[in-house]
Amino acid sequence: LKQYAPSEYLPAELLRQPWSLADALHYIHRPPPDAQLTLLEAGKHPAQQRLILEELIAQQLSMYQLRSQGQQQQAVALPAPAKLLNDFLRQLPFQPTGAQQRVVAEIQADLAKQLPMLRLVQGDVGSGKTLVAALAALTAIGNGYQVALMAPTELLAEQHALNFQRWFAPLGIQLAWLGGKNKGKAREQNLTAIGDGSAQMVVGTHALFQQQVEFKQLALVIIDEQHRFGVHQRLALREKGGIAGHYPHQLVMTATPIPRTLAMTAYADLDTSVIDELPPGRTPVTTVAIPDSRRDEVIARVKQVVTEQQRQAYWVCTLIEESEALQCQAAEDTATLLQQALPELRIGLVHGRLKSAEKQQIMQSFSSGELDLLVATTVIEVGVDVPNASLMIIENPERLGLAQLHQLRGRVGR
């Protein structure tokens, strides 16, 4: 071990502890008879601390290298197209919040530079990240370039496509939708529109970075719920934007920051914007844990909300197994039981195994008020926006992570 021990490379003034790298490695791998076992078991021995320092330095150096590489890359400068942005804002039935306006200004300052933007927009569920993304997209489209928005699920991607179509169609902007279930002639038409540049806004799932998808002039990539994608997936989409050696700007959005996201913010070249203000009218959501023994009370509460308050409700089914088939079966069984318990309610069922058109039709029925109660799997976790829904029942919430629960909570009180 001593023969191959690494030489110390850190200057003495940086080392606040006497342990060299070689000594730390030797102690860890061959502890002496009088080794301090309590400290070693707790991970607090100076030798272990020295190796932790080593890992932190390696991480910091690799991120510094990434920052340096990013500063050497070029992007297309995208000045704000004032007329197009004003036309869009005039058609909105509401005013953007102060936080949204601040974040949009930060994004536009980045887009106006010839360095690729890499900005994380963090905002609670319902804070208006989609509007911020739309204004960023219009900045690129107004300069004659394409925008790609990638979402982690078909349902969320479809929701985005419908929102952007509603906002952008009056402005004469053509949108293409590309999902995993998008096949046949419609898919070929969309691929052609993306390739020749006539599709200015492209919305889709991971299907966007498939090999046959070729953009003519992609200048901005927007990634929603970015922690749901791997690094390689995001890089694959970025590589599609080569415009004569220029990289596309990247905007990543999340409502559920996780440790890895925070690590990226702390060490990488990732600028952060926070939408820390909810739009007027958003009501705080109260969360209550109720045992299964009080199930009848919960069903009575659903009936009260629907019949007396004229509101709608969700009933979310979860499973321990990562089996879509089992999860769908659980949802179907629950829907049957609820139809027997609440025959006067109009109950719908949505899960991952339904065809895209069926899912969209059921969600549309729920959105328009034709359904009172929607039984669903966690496919409704992100992107579903029904303002009249004021109650959500989540079966076995302990089977979900905090990020999923946070997203589901955001479906009510909108």
C-alpha positions as CSV (number, residue, x, y, z in Angstrom):
1,L,0.0,0.0,0.0
2,K,2.8,2.4,0.9
3,Q,4.5,1.7,-2.4
4,Y,1.5,3.0,-4.4
5,A,0.4,5.7,-2.0
6,P,-0.5,9.0,-3.8
7,S,1.6,12.0,-3.1
8,E,0.1,15.0,-1.3
9,Y,-1.0,17.6,-3.8
10,L,-2.8,20.1,-1.5
11,P,-0.8,23.0,-0.2
12,A,-0.1,22.9,3.5
13,E,-2.0,26.1,4.2
14,L,-5.3,24.5,2.9
15,L,-5.0,21.5,5.2
16,R,-6.4,22.2,8.6
17,Q,-5.8,18.7,9.7
18,P,-2.5,16.7,10.0
19,W,-3.7,13.8,7.9
20,S,-2.2,13.4,4.5
21,L,-4.1,11.5,1.7
22,A,-1.6,8.6,2.0
23,D,-1.9,8.4,5.8
24,A,-5.7,8.5,5.6
25,L,-5.9,5.7,3.0
26,H,-3.5,3.5,5.0
27,Y,-5.4,4.0,8.2
28,I,-8.8,3.2,6.6
29,H,-7.6,0.1,4.8
30,R,-5.3,-1.2,7.6
31,P,-6.4,0.2,10.9
32,P,-3.9,-0.2,13.8
33,P,-4.8,-2.4,16.8
34,D,-5.7,0.7,18.9
35,A,-7.9,2.2,16.2
36,Q,-10.7,4.5,17.4
37,L,-13.6,2.2,16.4
38,T,-16.3,4.4,17.7
39,L,-15.2,7.3,15.5
40,L,-14.8,5.0,12.5
41,E,-18.2,3.5,12.9
42,A,-19.7,7.0,13.1
43,G,-17.8,8.1,10.0
44,K,-16.2,10.9,12.0
45,H,-12.6,9.8,12.2
46,P,-10.1,12.4,10.8
47,A,-8.9,9.8,8.2
48,Q,-12.5,9.5,6.9
49,Q,-12.9,13.3,7.0
50,R,-9.8,13.6,4.8
51,L,-11.3,11.2,2.2
52,I,-14.6,13.2,2.3
53,L,-12.6,16.3,1.6
54,E,-11.0,14.5,-1.4
55,E,-14.4,13.7,-2.9
56,L,-15.6,17.3,-2.4
57,I,-12.6,18.7,-4.1
58,A,-13.0,16.3,-7.0
59,Q,-16.6,17.3,-7.4
60,Q,-15.8,21.0,-7.2
61,L,-13.0,20.6,-9.8
62,S,-15.2,18.7,-12.2
63,M,-18.0,21.3,-11.9
64,Y,-15.4,24.1,-12.4
65,Q,-14.4,22.3,-15.6
66,L,-18.0,22.2,-16.7
67,R,-18.3,25.9,-16.0
68,S,-15.2,26.6,-18.1
69,Q,-16.5,24.5,-21.0
70,G,-19.9,26.3,-20.9
71,Q,-18.2,29.7,-21.1
72,Q,-16.4,28.6,-24.3
73,Q,-19.6,27.5,-26.0
74,Q,-21.8,29.9,-28.1
75,A,-25.5,30.4,-28.4
76,V,-27.7,32.5,-30.6
77,A,-28.5,35.9,-28.9
78,L,-32.3,36.3,-28.6
79,P,-33.4,39.9,-27.9
80,A,-36.9,40.3,-26.5
81,P,-39.5,40.8,-29.4
82,A,-41.5,43.5,-27.7
83,K,-44.6,43.5,-30.1
84,L,-45.1,39.7,-30.0
85,L,-44.8,39.6,-26.2
86,N,-47.2,42.5,-25.7
87,D,-49.7,40.9,-28.1
88,F,-49.5,37.7,-26.1
89,L,-49.9,39.4,-22.7
90,R,-52.9,41.5,-24.0
91,Q,-54.9,38.3,-24.7
92,L,-54.4,36.8,-21.2
93,P,-57.4,37.1,-18.8
94,F,-55.1,37.8,-15.9
95,Q,-51.9,39.8,-15.1
96,P,-48.6,38.0,-14.4
97,T,-47.5,38.2,-10.7
98,G,-44.5,40.3,-9.7
99,A,-42.5,37.2,-9.2
100,Q,-43.3,35.9,-12.7
101,Q,-42.3,39.3,-14.2
102,R,-39.0,39.2,-12.3
103,V,-38.2,35.7,-13.4
104,V,-39.1,36.5,-17.1
105,A,-36.7,39.5,-16.9
106,E,-33.9,37.2,-15.6
107,I,-34.5,34.7,-18.4
108,Q,-34.6,37.4,-21.1
109,A,-31.3,38.9,-19.9
110,D,-29.8,35.4,-20.3
111,L,-31.3,34.8,-23.7
112,A,-30.0,38.1,-25.0
113,K,-26.4,36.9,-24.5
114,Q,-24.3,34.7,-26.9
115,L,-23.6,32.2,-24.1
116,P,-26.0,29.3,-23.7
117,M,-28.4,29.9,-20.9
118,L,-28.8,27.2,-18.2
119,R,-31.4,28.4,-15.8
120,L,-33.5,26.5,-13.2
121,V,-36.9,28.0,-12.5
122,Q,-38.2,26.8,-9.2
123,G,-41.7,27.5,-8.1
124,D,-44.4,25.8,-6.1
125,V,-47.2,23.9,-7.8
126,G,-49.6,26.5,-9.4
127,S,-47.1,29.4,-9.1
128,G,-47.3,29.9,-12.9
129,K,-44.2,28.3,-14.3
130,T,-46.0,27.5,-17.6
131,L,-46.6,31.2,-18.3
132,V,-42.9,32.0,-17.7
133,A,-42.0,29.1,-20.1
134,A,-44.4,30.5,-22.7
135,L,-42.8,34.0,-22.6
136,A,-39.4,32.5,-22.9
137,A,-40.6,30.4,-25.9
138,L,-42.1,33.5,-27.6
139,T,-38.7,35.3,-27.2
140,A,-37.0,32.5,-29.3
141,I,-39.9,32.2,-31.8
142,G,-40.1,36.0,-32.3
143,N,-36.4,35.8,-33.4
144,G,-37.3,33.1,-36.0
145,Y,-36.1,30.0,-34.1
146,Q,-37.7,26.9,-32.8
147,V,-38.5,25.8,-29.2
148,A,-38.7,22.3,-27.8
149,L,-40.6,21.7,-24.5
150,M,-40.1,18.2,-23.0
151,A,-42.3,16.8,-20.2
152,P,-41.9,13.5,-18.4
153,T,-45.4,12.0,-19.0
154,E,-47.8,11.8,-22.0
155,L,-50.5,13.4,-19.9
156,L,-48.5,16.4,-18.9
157,A,-47.0,16.8,-22.4
158,E,-50.6,16.8,-23.8
159,Q,-51.7,19.3,-21.2
160,H,-48.8,21.6,-22.2
161,A,-49.6,21.1,-25.9
162,L,-53.3,22.2,-25.3
163,N,-52.2,25.2,-23.2
164,F,-49.6,26.4,-25.7
165,Q,-52.0,25.8,-28.7
166,R,-54.7,27.9,-27.0
167,W,-52.2,30.7,-26.3
168,F,-50.2,30.6,-29.5
169,A,-52.8,29.8,-32.2
170,P,-54.2,33.4,-32.1
171,L,-50.6,34.7,-32.7
172,G,-50.2,32.5,-35.8
173,I,-47.6,30.2,-34.2
174,Q,-47.6,26.6,-35.4
175,L,-47.3,23.9,-32.8
176,A,-46.3,20.2,-33.2
177,W,-47.0,17.5,-30.6
178,L,-44.7,14.5,-30.4
179,G,-45.4,11.7,-27.9
180,G,-44.5,8.0,-27.6
181,K,-48.0,7.0,-28.7
182,N,-48.0,9.5,-31.6
183,K,-47.8,7.2,-34.6
184,G,-48.6,6.9,-38.3
185,K,-49.3,9.7,-40.7
186,A,-49.8,12.4,-38.0
187,R,-46.3,11.6,-36.6
188,E,-44.7,11.8,-40.1
189,Q,-46.4,15.2,-40.7
190,N,-45.1,16.5,-37.3
191,L,-41.5,15.2,-38.0
192,T,-41.6,16.9,-41.4
193,A,-42.8,20.2,-39.8
194,I,-40.1,20.0,-37.2
195,G,-37.4,19.3,-39.8
196,D,-38.4,22.1,-42.2
197,G,-38.9,24.6,-39.4
198,S,-42.6,25.3,-40.0
199,A,-43.3,23.9,-36.5
200,Q,-42.1,26.7,-34.3
201,M,-43.1,25.2,-31.0
202,V,-42.6,21.5,-30.4
203,V,-44.0,19.8,-27.3
204,G,-43.4,16.2,-26.4
205,T,-42.1,13.5,-24.1
206,H,-38.7,11.6,-24.3
207,A,-39.8,11.0,-27.9
208,L,-38.2,14.4,-28.7
209,F,-34.7,13.1,-28.5
210,Q,-35.1,10.1,-30.7
211,Q,-32.8,9.9,-33.6
212,Q,-35.3,10.5,-36.4
213,V,-36.4,13.9,-34.8
214,E,-34.3,16.6,-36.5
215,F,-34.8,20.3,-35.8
216,K,-34.0,22.9,-38.4
217,Q,-33.0,25.7,-36.0
218,L,-33.6,24.8,-32.3
219,A,-32.6,27.8,-30.1
220,L,-34.4,27.0,-26.8
221,V,-35.0,23.8,-24.9
222,I,-37.5,23.9,-22.0
223,I,-37.6,20.8,-19.6
224,D,-40.5,20.5,-17.2
225,E,-40.0,18.5,-14.0
226,Q,-36.4,18.2,-14.8
227,H,-35.5,15.7,-12.0
228,R,-37.6,13.1,-13.9
229,F,-35.0,13.0,-16.7
230,G,-31.5,11.7,-16.7
231,V,-28.5,13.9,-17.6
232,H,-27.9,12.0,-20.8
233,Q,-31.5,12.5,-22.0
234,R,-31.3,16.3,-21.5
235,L,-27.9,16.4,-23.2
236,A,-29.3,14.4,-26.1
237,L,-32.0,17.0,-26.7
238,R,-29.4,19.8,-26.4
239,E,-27.2,18.2,-29.1
240,K,-30.1,18.5,-31.6
241,G,-29.9,22.2,-31.5
242,G,-26.6,22.7,-33.3
243,I,-27.0,25.9,-35.5
244,A,-23.7,26.3,-37.1
245,G,-21.8,25.4,-33.9
246,H,-24.3,27.2,-31.6
247,Y,-25.9,25.4,-28.6
248,P,-29.5,26.0,-27.6
249,H,-30.4,27.8,-24.4
250,Q,-31.8,25.6,-21.7
251,L,-34.6,26.4,-19.2
252,V,-35.4,23.7,-16.6
253,M,-38.4,23.9,-14.3
254,T,-39.4,22.1,-11.2
255,A,-41.8,22.3,-8.3
256,T,-40.1,19.7,-6.3
257,P,-36.4,20.4,-5.8
258,I,-34.5,17.3,-4.7
259,P,-31.0,16.9,-3.2
260,R,-29.5,16.3,-6.6
261,T,-31.1,19.4,-8.0
262,L,-29.7,21.4,-5.0
263,A,-26.3,19.9,-5.7
264,M,-26.5,21.0,-9.3
265,T,-27.3,24.5,-8.1
266,A,-24.5,24.6,-5.6
267,Y,-21.7,23.4,-7.8
268,A,-22.7,23.6,-11.5
269,D,-23.2,26.5,-13.8
270,L,-26.9,26.5,-13.1
271,D,-28.5,29.9,-12.4
272,T,-31.6,29.8,-10.3
273,S,-34.8,31.8,-10.4
274,V,-37.6,31.4,-7.8
275,I,-41.3,32.1,-8.4
276,D,-42.1,32.8,-4.7
277,E,-45.5,34.3,-5.2
278,L,-48.8,32.5,-5.9
279,P,-51.4,34.1,-8.2
280,P,-54.3,35.8,-6.5
281,G,-57.2,33.5,-5.5
282,R,-55.1,30.4,-4.7
283,T,-56.4,28.9,-1.5
284,P,-54.0,27.1,0.9
285,V,-54.4,23.3,0.8
286,T,-55.1,21.5,4.2
287,T,-53.7,18.0,4.5
288,V,-55.3,15.5,6.9
289,A,-54.3,11.8,7.6
290,I,-57.3,9.6,8.2
291,P,-57.2,5.8,9.0
292,D,-58.8,3.3,6.7
293,S,-61.3,2.4,9.5
294,R,-63.0,5.8,8.8
295,R,-63.4,5.1,5.1
296,D,-67.2,5.6,5.3
297,E,-66.7,9.1,6.7
298,V,-64.4,9.9,3.7
299,I,-66.9,8.7,1.2
300,A,-69.6,10.8,3.0
301,R,-67.3,13.8,2.7
302,V,-66.8,13.3,-1.0
303,K,-70.6,13.2,-1.4
304,Q,-71.0,16.4,0.6
305,V,-68.4,18.3,-1.5
306,V,-70.0,17.3,-4.7
307,T,-73.7,17.6,-3.9
308,E,-73.7,20.5,-1.4
309,Q,-70.7,22.5,-2.5
310,Q,-71.1,21.8,-6.3
311,R,-67.3,21.0,-6.4
312,Q,-65.4,18.0,-7.9
313,A,-63.0,15.5,-6.3
314,Y,-60.1,13.1,-7.1
315,W,-59.6,9.6,-5.7
316,V,-56.0,8.5,-6.2
317,C,-55.0,4.8,-6.0
318,T,-51.4,3.8,-5.2
319,L,-49.6,0.4,-5.1
320,I,-46.3,-0.8,-3.7
321,E,-45.5,-2.8,-6.8
322,E,-44.2,-0.8,-9.8
323,S,-46.6,-2.6,-12.0
324,E,-48.8,-0.5,-14.2
325,A,-51.2,-3.4,-14.8
326,L,-51.7,-4.0,-11.0
327,Q,-52.1,-0.3,-10.4
328,C,-54.7,0.0,-13.2
329,Q,-56.6,-3.0,-11.7
330,A,-56.6,-1.4,-8.3
331,A,-58.1,1.8,-9.8
332,E,-60.7,-0.2,-11.6
333,D,-61.7,-2.1,-8.5
334,T,-61.9,1.2,-6.5
335,A,-64.0,2.9,-9.1
336,T,-66.5,-0.1,-9.0
337,L,-66.8,0.1,-5.2
338,L,-67.3,3.9,-5.3
339,Q,-70.0,3.6,-8.0
340,Q,-71.8,1.2,-5.6
341,A,-71.3,3.5,-2.6
342,L,-72.1,6.8,-4.5
343,P,-74.6,5.8,-7.3
344,E,-75.8,9.5,-7.6
345,L,-72.3,10.7,-8.6
346,R,-70.9,10.7,-12.1
347,I,-67.6,8.8,-11.7
348,G,-64.8,8.6,-14.3
349,L,-61.6,6.4,-14.3
350,V,-58.2,7.3,-15.8
351,H,-55.0,5.3,-15.7
352,G,-51.8,4.7,-17.7
353,R,-53.1,1.8,-19.8
354,L,-55.8,3.8,-21.5
355,K,-55.2,5.0,-25.0
356,S,-54.1,8.6,-25.3
357,A,-57.4,9.7,-26.9
358,E,-59.5,8.0,-24.1
359,K,-57.4,9.6,-21.4
360,Q,-57.8,13.0,-23.0
361,Q,-61.6,12.5,-23.4
362,I,-62.0,11.6,-19.7
363,M,-59.9,14.5,-18.5
364,Q,-61.8,16.8,-20.8
365,S,-65.1,15.5,-19.3
366,F,-63.8,16.1,-15.8
367,S,-62.5,19.6,-16.7
368,S,-65.8,20.6,-18.2
369,G,-67.8,19.4,-15.1
370,E,-69.4,16.4,-16.8
371,L,-67.8,14.1,-14.1
372,D,-68.1,14.7,-10.3
373,L,-65.4,12.3,-9.1
374,L,-62.2,11.1,-11.0
375,V,-60.6,7.8,-9.9
376,A,-57.0,7.8,-11.1
377,T,-53.6,6.4,-10.6
378,T,-50.7,8.8,-10.2
379,V,-50.8,9.6,-13.9
380,I,-52.5,12.8,-12.7
381,E,-49.5,13.7,-10.6
382,V,-48.4,16.6,-12.8
383,G,-50.0,19.1,-15.2
384,V,-53.8,18.5,-14.6
385,D,-55.5,21.8,-14.0
386,V,-59.2,21.7,-12.9
387,P,-60.0,24.8,-10.8
388,N,-63.4,23.4,-9.6
389,A,-61.7,20.3,-7.9
390,S,-61.4,21.0,-4.2
391,L,-60.9,17.6,-2.6
392,M,-58.4,14.8,-3.2
393,I,-58.3,11.4,-1.5
394,I,-55.0,9.5,-1.7
395,E,-55.1,5.9,-0.8
396,N,-52.0,4.6,1.1
397,P,-50.0,7.8,0.8
398,E,-47.0,6.2,2.5
399,R,-46.3,4.4,-0.7
400,L,-45.5,7.7,-2.5
401,G,-42.5,10.0,-2.1
402,L,-42.7,13.5,-0.8
403,A,-42.2,14.9,-4.3
404,Q,-45.2,12.9,-5.6
405,L,-47.4,13.9,-2.7
406,H,-46.5,17.6,-3.2
407,Q,-47.4,17.4,-6.9
408,L,-50.7,15.6,-6.1
409,R,-51.6,18.3,-3.5
410,G,-51.1,20.9,-6.2
411,R,-54.1,19.5,-8.2
412,V,-56.6,21.0,-5.7
413,G,-57.1,24.6,-4.5
414,R,-56.2,26.0,-8.0
